[in-house]
Amino acid sequence: MPRQVGGISTTHPGLVYLGLEFQRSFASNTLRGVGRDAAHVMAALAARVDRRPRFVRRVRPTASGAQRSTSPRRTDGATDGAGG
């Protein structure tokens, strides 16, 4: 059995399960109960996505006066580990 609480993995962030026996209720492993469990895990995933850092595209003027797009930058001040 996977290590989970209510269908949300306790060992791998962002991983969810559906259709496990007694995942959240007696009907979790049936078509009757999987819809409620799916709504629960999707709410958890949506909250996780909302907490991700946002990327913005900055525009720099060039010597000719035209604007050039630069690579995306994280707004939270962190780096992606690629040296930038």
N, C-alpha and C positions, 0 to 999 in steps of 0.2 A: 504494500500500500504506500502511496506517496505521502510524504510529510506535508500536511496541509491543515488549514483551519478554515472551514466554510468554503473550501474550493480554492483558496489562495495559498500558494506554496510558501512554506516557512523556510525553505532552503535556497530557492532561486527567485529573486525579486522579479516581478513582472510575469511570472508563470502562473496560470490558473488551470483548474481542472473542472470538468463537468461530467455528470453521469456516474459519480462514485456512490456506492452504497452508503446510506446515512450521511451523505456529505453535509446537508443542512437539515434534512427531514427524512422521514420514512420513505417518501416518494422520490427522493433525489435521483435514483437510478431508473426512473420510468419517464415516459413522455409527459405524464401528468405533472411531474415535479421538476423536470430539468429547466423549464422556462423561468421559474422563480429563481433557481440557482444561477442561471445565465444572467439574469438582471442584476443579481448580487455581485457576481465576479466582474461584469462589465462596468458597474459603478466603481469598483475598486481600480480597474484598469484606467478608466477615464480620469480618476483623481490622480493617478500616477502620471499620466500624460500631461495633465495641467501643471504639474510641478517641474516638468522638464525645463531646462534653460532655453530661452528664446534666442534665435539668431536674427541679426539685422544686417542688411547690406548697406555699406557706406559708399558714398560717391566722392571721388577726389578729382579736382580739376587737373587737367594736363597742361603742358606748356603751350599748346595751341588754343587753350581756352575751352576745349571740349571736356565733358565730364566722363570719367572712366570709373567703372564699378570695381570695387575691391572685393576681396574674399569676405565671406560672412564672418562676423565676430560675435562671440557670446556676450550677452548683456550683463551676465552675472560676474564678469571679471575672471572666470576660470578659463583654462585652456583645454584643448582637446587632446593634449599629449603629443601633438605633431610638431611641436616646437614653435607654436604661434599662438 
